[in-house]
Amino acid sequence: MDIQYENDAEGVDWERVSELFERVGWGKRDAKDIQAAFRSSSYVRCAYDDRTLVGVGRTVDDGKYYALIVDLVVDPHYQGRGIGSNILSYLEHSLVNYVFTTLTSAVGKEGFYLNQGWRRHTTSFIWPRTERQRKDHA
């Protein structure tokens, strides 16, 4: 397996990103909405197997103090091969000059972040917008 990485969103197949989100259980997201979100991101990292997108991650921030790693997703068939770790490491290092960097783990993926050296943030809160969020973040 020879995974290639790119640090921008040029040429990304947004339908494929939508498919990846569905494959990991995040539900259906419109490809155009995903594209708009990525274009508003500070840093992007994409992983490809040949020309097939197999993983992606991005960040949002205020330019100085607060940064958030969002949408780190790897095709389930490629998980456990270091792709998520590579994407996360790139994003972490891109945000080194921020005072505070956070992320919200997908339910059941907390162990991945703990193994990468992240710490639980005991004072975080969520304003649930859906019944699923109420259930997942009880």
Secondary structure, 3 states (H helix, E strand, C coil): CCEEEECCCCCCCHHHHHHHHHHCCCCCCCHHHHHHHHHCCCCEEEEEECCEEEEEEEEEECCCCEEEEEEEEECHHHCCCCHHHHHHHHHHHHCCCCCEEEECCCCCCHHHHHHCCCCCCCCCCCCCCCHHHHHHCC
